[in-house]
Amino acid sequence: MTEEITSPAKCEACGCKLEKEDIYEENGKVLCEDCYIENHHKIQACDPWAVRSKKIFREEAGLEGTDGLTDLQKAMYEFIVSRGGAKKEEIAEKFGISPRETENQFALLRHCELVKGQKRANGVYLVPFGDK
């Protein structure tokens, strides 16, 4: 028997207050709609088919560099380039986005072959794609 959730409840991910009709339950956690969706929307960074598809699309559309990116993606890319690399946590903090959204944006930039992950002595950094 599951426990009845009383209203108002709080989202366990972001802390927002929820009315009973706005509650999503998953694995015993109470979530708001945004956090529930974010938990189910992960773009894979290492996806050869996505890279190929994105490459063909960008070539056919005549897009180069940061052409066709969102403002957030362009800003993230410029931030990574200006610093010679950045940790995902730094990017999330700088742009006020969640770790999952940071992962998704990284994956899209990776599909465009603009950034990649690079192991360094103190962790994994996102770096411009051409860096060794």
GUPAVEX-548382 format. One line per 10 residues: their letters; for each residue x, y, z of C-alpha. Coordinates in steps of 0.2 Angstrom, whole numbers, plus 5000, padded with zeros to 4 digits. Layout:
N
A = X:Y:Z  ...
END
This chain:
132
MTEEITSPAK = 5000:5000:5000  5007:5017:4995  5007:5032:5006  4994:5045:5001  5003:5062:4998  4996:5077:5006  4995:5094:4998  5005:5105:4998  5020:5094:4994  5037:5099:4989
CEACGCKLEK = 5047:5092:4974  5062:5083:4980  5073:5089:4966  5070:5107:4965  5060:5111:4981  5045:5119:4973  5028:5118:4981  5016:5106:4973  4997:5104:4974  4991:5086:4973
EDIYEENGKV = 4986:5086:4955  5003:5093:4950  5013:5078:4958  5023:5065:4949  5029:5050:4958  5044:5040:4953  5053:5027:4963  5046:5034:4979  5051:5052:4975  5039:5067:4973
LCEDCYIENH = 5043:5077:4958  5036:5092:4949  5032:5090:4930  5048:5099:4925  5059:5088:4935  5050:5073:4930  5053:5077:4912  5071:5082:4914  5074:5065:4922  5068:5056:4907
HKIQACDPWA = 5076:5067:4894  5094:5063:4892  5103:5065:4875  5118:5053:4873  5134:5062:4870  5143:5047:4862  5131:5043:4848  5139:5040:4831  5123:5041:4822  5118:5057:4830
VRSKKIFREE = 5136:5064:4825  5134:5058:4807  5116:5065:4805  5121:5082:4813  5136:5083:4801  5126:5079:4786  5112:5091:4791  5125:5105:4795  5134:5103:4779  5118:5103:4768
AGLEGTDGLT = 5112:5119:4778  5129:5127:4775  5131:5129:4794  5149:5131:4801  5156:5134:4818  5142:5140:4830  5130:5144:4816  5113:5137:4820  5116:5135:4839  5105:5142:4852
DLQKAMYEFI = 5111:5157:4862  5114:5146:4877  5125:5134:4866  5135:5148:4859  5138:5155:4876  5143:5138:4883  5155:5136:4868  5163:5153:4870  5165:5150:4889  5174:5133:4886
VSRGGAKKEE = 5185:5141:4872  5189:5156:4882  5195:5145:4897  5203:5132:4887  5191:5120:4895  5178:5119:4909  5171:5106:4920  5152:5102:4918  5149:5109:4936  5157:5126:4932
IAEKFGISPR = 5146:5127:4916  5130:5123:4926  5134:5136:4939  5139:5149:4926  5123:5148:4916  5111:5143:4930  5106:5126:4922  5104:5109:4930  5117:5096:4928  5105:5086:4916
ETENQFALLR = 5103:5101:4905  5122:5104:4905  5124:5086:4899  5111:5088:4886  5118:5104:4879  5136:5096:4880  5129:5081:4870  5122:5093:4856  5138:5102:4855  5147:5085:4854
HCELVKGQKR = 5136:5080:4840  5142:5096:4831  5160:5091:4834  5163:5108:4843  5167:5101:4860  5172:5085:4868  5177:5078:4885  5195:5077:4890  5202:5068:4906  5214:5079:4916
ANGVYLVPFG = 5223:5077:4932  5209:5085:4942  5194:5078:4933  5185:5078:4916  5184:5095:4906  5174:5100:4891  5186:5107:4878  5186:5113:4860  5185:5098:4849  5202:5100:4840
DK = 5211:5100:4857  5222:5085:4861
END
